[in-house]
Amino acid sequence: MNRVLLAGLVWLLASGVFESTAARADERLVLSYELWKGGFHALDLEAGLLQGGEDYSVKFAARTRGFIGWIFPYLLEGEADGKLAGAGPRPNQFATLARSGDDESRRAISYLEDGSLRTWSDPPRTADEDEEAVPAQMREDTLDPASAILAVIDAVSRQGQCTGAYPVYDGARRYDLNVSLVGESPLAPSRYNTYSGPATLCSVAVNKLSGFRDKAKRGGVPTIIKVWLAPVAGAKPAVPVRLEGKSDLGNLMIHLVDAKIEPDSDTAAQRRSAAR
């Protein structure tokens, strides 16, 4: 499975959760998804969001499973945090940890007030890893993938429709997400999906600009992703309940299989520490 595609889909899901009217500041809304490829259950994904006032924190994790997990064991974990302002999310930090077999890599981005950013990776990236380097000027005033989709969901909440263009840099690749409203598209009951009922369908066009390898350019990453949005578990606004993408690697379907509100362990630990 293409790692670029995997990471992009995980971040897309992870950031689609941003406020819960049912959750307090020490609770996290958790969404669980399954990714199916060519009729196989290939990936499990989980995303959770803690939001209090203007601050947000998104955590996400994905792991291959089944036959694909046997031939390609892969784990991706990450977190993004920042502030929700009137103009949308403003990220502070974005970090990921990826494991593939015995290989492990970490990446992080810090966002500065002037719109510039600092990147870090372990092991350090080399020029040979990407056939195109992302110029420094193309990285400025961008969003991490999670905050970019959070901006889409924020726009849906404030404007009632999904629309806009969002510049994204994930630490290695630069692309734009161009979002447009398709219309109301109710989901029928399915053995795959936990949600059925009214939903809003949005189209996300991925415009790949720099840092992509040839295989991804030829279509390893979907150029169009369909996203169905609907409210679940008391969430406000709607969150992704189904996603579909098509690439040269085949059709991909992602289904929401669980949505719940859980105590946030990090917040609970902080409160216990402060009480000592």
C-alpha positions as CSV (number, residue, x, y, z in Angstrom):
1,M,0.0,0.0,0.0
2,N,1.3,3.5,-0.9
3,R,2.6,5.2,2.2
4,V,1.7,8.6,0.9
5,L,-1.9,7.5,0.3
6,L,-2.1,5.9,3.7
7,A,-0.9,9.0,5.5
8,G,-3.2,11.3,3.6
9,L,-6.3,9.2,4.3
10,V,-5.4,8.9,8.0
11,W,-4.9,12.7,8.3
12,L,-8.1,13.3,6.4
13,L,-10.1,11.1,8.8
14,A,-8.3,12.3,11.9
15,S,-9.0,15.9,11.4
16,G,-12.6,15.5,10.6
17,V,-13.6,15.8,14.2
18,F,-13.6,19.2,15.9
19,E,-16.2,20.0,18.4
20,S,-18.6,18.0,20.5
21,T,-21.5,19.6,22.3
22,A,-21.7,16.6,24.5
23,A,-18.0,16.6,25.6
24,R,-16.4,18.7,28.3
25,A,-12.8,20.0,28.0
26,D,-11.5,16.8,29.6
27,E,-13.3,14.5,27.2
28,R,-12.3,13.3,23.7
29,L,-14.5,12.4,20.8
30,V,-13.2,9.2,19.3
31,L,-14.0,7.9,15.8
32,S,-13.1,4.5,14.5
33,Y,-12.9,3.6,10.8
34,E,-12.2,0.6,8.6
35,L,-10.5,0.9,5.2
36,W,-11.4,-1.6,2.5
37,K,-9.4,-2.1,-0.6
38,G,-10.3,-4.5,-3.4
39,G,-12.8,-6.3,-1.1
40,F,-10.2,-6.7,1.7
41,H,-10.3,-5.1,5.1
42,A,-6.9,-3.5,4.9
43,L,-6.6,-0.9,7.6
44,D,-8.0,0.2,11.0
45,L,-8.0,3.9,11.8
46,E,-8.9,5.8,15.0
47,A,-9.0,9.5,15.5
48,G,-9.9,11.6,18.6
49,L,-10.2,15.3,19.3
50,L,-10.0,17.3,22.5
51,Q,-11.3,20.8,22.1
52,G,-11.6,23.4,24.9
53,G,-12.3,27.1,24.1
54,E,-10.1,28.0,21.1
55,D,-7.6,25.2,21.6
56,Y,-7.7,21.9,19.7
57,S,-5.7,18.7,19.8
58,V,-6.1,15.9,17.3
59,K,-4.7,12.4,17.9
60,F,-4.8,9.6,15.3
61,A,-3.5,6.1,14.7
62,A,-3.7,3.6,11.8
63,R,-2.5,0.0,11.5
64,T,-2.6,-2.4,8.5
65,R,-4.4,-5.6,9.2
66,G,-5.4,-9.0,7.7
67,F,-3.4,-10.2,4.6
68,I,-2.2,-6.7,3.8
69,G,-1.0,-6.3,7.4
70,W,0.9,-9.6,7.1
71,I,2.8,-8.7,4.0
72,F,3.1,-5.0,4.9
73,P,3.0,-4.3,8.6
74,Y,2.6,-0.6,9.1
75,L,1.7,1.7,12.0
76,L,1.2,5.5,11.8
77,E,0.5,7.6,14.9
78,G,0.4,11.4,15.2
79,E,-0.9,14.5,16.8
80,A,-1.7,18.1,15.8
81,D,-2.6,21.0,18.0
82,G,-3.4,24.7,17.6
83,K,-6.0,27.3,18.0
84,L,-9.4,27.8,16.4
85,A,-9.7,31.4,15.4
86,G,-12.2,33.3,13.4
87,A,-10.3,32.6,10.2
88,G,-10.1,28.9,11.0
89,P,-7.5,26.6,12.6
90,R,-4.0,28.0,13.3
91,P,-1.6,25.1,14.0
92,N,1.1,25.2,16.5
93,Q,2.7,21.7,16.2
94,F,2.3,18.6,14.0
95,A,4.1,15.4,14.6
96,T,4.0,11.8,13.3
97,L,5.6,8.4,14.1
98,A,5.7,5.7,11.4
99,R,6.8,2.1,11.8
100,S,7.2,-0.3,8.9
101,G,8.7,-3.6,10.0
102,D,11.9,-2.8,11.8
103,D,12.1,0.8,10.3
104,E,10.9,3.8,12.3
105,S,10.7,7.4,11.3
106,R,9.5,10.6,13.1
107,R,8.6,14.0,11.7
108,A,7.5,17.2,13.2
109,I,6.6,20.7,12.1
110,S,6.5,23.9,14.2
111,Y,4.6,26.9,13.0
112,L,5.9,30.4,13.6
113,E,4.0,33.7,13.9
114,D,5.3,35.1,10.6
115,G,3.8,32.2,8.6
116,S,7.1,30.3,8.3
117,L,7.7,26.9,9.8
118,R,10.5,24.7,11.0
119,T,10.7,21.0,10.2
120,W,12.5,18.1,11.9
121,S,12.8,14.4,11.0
122,D,14.6,11.4,12.4
123,P,16.3,9.9,10.4
124,P,17.0,13.1,8.5
125,R,15.6,13.3,5.0
126,T,18.0,13.4,2.1
127,A,17.7,14.9,-1.4
128,D,17.4,11.4,-2.8
129,E,14.2,10.6,-0.9
130,D,12.2,13.0,-3.1
131,E,12.6,13.6,-6.7
132,E,11.4,17.1,-6.2
133,A,12.3,19.2,-3.1
134,V,9.6,21.5,-1.7
135,P,11.0,25.1,-1.9
136,A,10.9,27.1,1.3
137,Q,8.6,29.7,-0.1
138,M,6.0,27.0,-1.0
139,R,6.0,25.9,2.7
140,E,5.0,29.3,4.1
141,D,1.4,30.0,5.2
142,T,0.4,26.4,4.9
143,L,-1.5,24.0,7.1
144,D,-0.6,20.5,8.3
145,P,-3.0,17.9,6.8
146,A,-5.1,17.5,10.0
147,S,-5.6,21.3,10.5
148,A,-6.4,21.7,6.8
149,I,-9.3,19.3,7.0
150,L,-10.3,20.8,10.3
151,A,-10.6,24.1,8.4
152,V,-12.9,22.4,5.9
153,I,-15.2,21.2,8.7
154,D,-15.0,24.6,10.4
155,A,-16.2,26.2,7.1
156,V,-19.1,23.7,6.9
157,S,-20.1,24.7,10.4
158,R,-19.9,28.4,9.8
159,Q,-21.1,28.7,6.2
160,G,-23.3,25.6,5.9
161,Q,-21.4,24.2,2.9
162,C,-18.0,22.8,2.1
163,T,-16.0,25.0,-0.2
164,G,-12.6,26.6,-0.5
165,A,-8.9,25.9,-1.2
166,Y,-6.5,24.9,1.5
167,P,-2.6,24.8,1.1
168,V,-1.1,21.8,2.8
169,Y,2.5,20.8,3.6
170,D,3.0,17.5,5.5
171,G,6.8,17.8,6.1
172,A,7.7,16.2,2.7
173,R,5.0,17.0,0.2
174,R,3.1,20.1,-0.8
175,Y,-0.4,20.0,-2.2
176,D,-3.7,21.9,-2.3
177,L,-7.1,20.6,-1.2
178,N,-9.8,22.1,-3.3
179,V,-13.2,21.4,-1.7
180,S,-16.6,21.7,-3.3
181,L,-20.2,20.9,-2.3
182,V,-21.9,18.1,-4.2
183,G,-25.2,18.1,-2.3
184,E,-27.4,16.1,0.0
185,S,-26.6,12.3,-0.4
186,P,-28.3,10.1,2.2
187,L,-26.5,6.8,3.1
188,A,-28.5,3.6,3.0
189,P,-28.0,1.0,5.8
190,S,-24.9,-1.1,5.2
191,R,-23.1,-4.0,6.9
192,Y,-19.9,-2.0,6.7
193,N,-21.1,1.4,8.0
194,T,-22.4,2.2,11.5
195,Y,-24.2,5.3,10.2
196,S,-27.2,5.5,7.8
197,G,-29.4,8.5,7.1
198,P,-29.1,12.1,5.9
199,A,-25.6,13.1,4.8
200,T,-23.9,15.9,2.9
201,L,-21.6,14.9,0.1
202,C,-18.4,16.9,-0.5
203,S,-15.7,16.5,-3.1
204,V,-12.1,17.0,-2.2
205,A,-9.7,17.5,-5.2
206,V,-6.0,16.8,-4.3
207,N,-3.7,19.1,-6.4
208,K,-0.2,17.6,-6.0
209,L,2.4,20.4,-6.4
210,S,5.8,19.3,-5.1
211,G,7.6,16.5,-3.2
212,F,5.7,13.6,-4.8
213,R,7.5,10.6,-6.4
214,D,6.7,9.6,-9.9
215,K,4.4,6.7,-8.8
216,A,2.3,9.1,-6.7
217,K,2.1,11.6,-9.6
218,R,0.9,8.9,-11.9
219,G,-2.0,8.2,-9.6
220,G,-0.9,6.4,-6.5
221,V,-2.8,9.1,-4.5
222,P,-6.4,9.7,-5.4
223,T,-7.0,13.0,-7.2
224,I,-10.6,13.1,-6.0
225,I,-12.0,12.0,-2.6
226,K,-15.7,11.9,-1.9
227,V,-16.6,12.6,1.7
228,W,-20.0,12.1,3.3
229,L,-20.6,14.2,6.4
230,A,-23.2,13.7,9.1
231,P,-23.5,14.4,12.9
232,V,-22.8,11.4,15.2
233,A,-22.4,10.9,18.9
234,G,-23.6,14.5,19.6
235,A,-20.8,15.9,17.5
236,K,-21.1,19.4,16.1
237,P,-20.6,19.9,13.2
238,A,-20.9,16.8,11.1
239,V,-18.0,14.4,10.8
240,P,-16.9,12.1,8.0
241,V,-19.0,8.9,8.0
242,R,-17.9,7.5,4.7
243,L,-15.0,8.2,2.2
244,E,-14.3,6.9,-1.3
245,G,-11.3,7.4,-3.5
246,K,-10.1,5.9,-6.8
247,S,-6.5,5.7,-7.9
248,D,-4.3,3.5,-10.2
249,L,-3.9,1.2,-7.1
250,G,-7.7,0.5,-7.1
251,N,-10.9,1.7,-5.3
252,L,-10.7,2.6,-1.6
253,M,-13.7,2.8,0.8
254,I,-13.5,4.0,4.3
255,H,-16.4,3.4,6.7
256,L,-17.2,4.8,10.2
257,V,-17.7,1.8,12.5
258,D,-17.8,3.5,15.9
259,A,-18.2,6.9,17.5
260,K,-18.0,7.6,21.2
261,I,-16.9,10.1,23.8
262,E,-14.2,9.0,26.2
263,P,-12.3,10.6,29.1
264,D,-9.1,12.1,27.9
265,S,-6.2,10.3,29.6
266,D,-3.7,13.1,29.0
267,T,-6.0,15.7,30.7
268,A,-6.7,13.3,33.5
269,A,-3.0,12.7,34.1
270,Q,-2.3,16.5,34.1
271,R,-5.1,17.0,36.7
272,R,-3.7,14.2,38.9
273,S,-0.2,15.8,38.7
274,A,-1.5,19.2,39.6
275,A,-3.3,17.9,42.6
276,R,-0.1,16.4,44.1
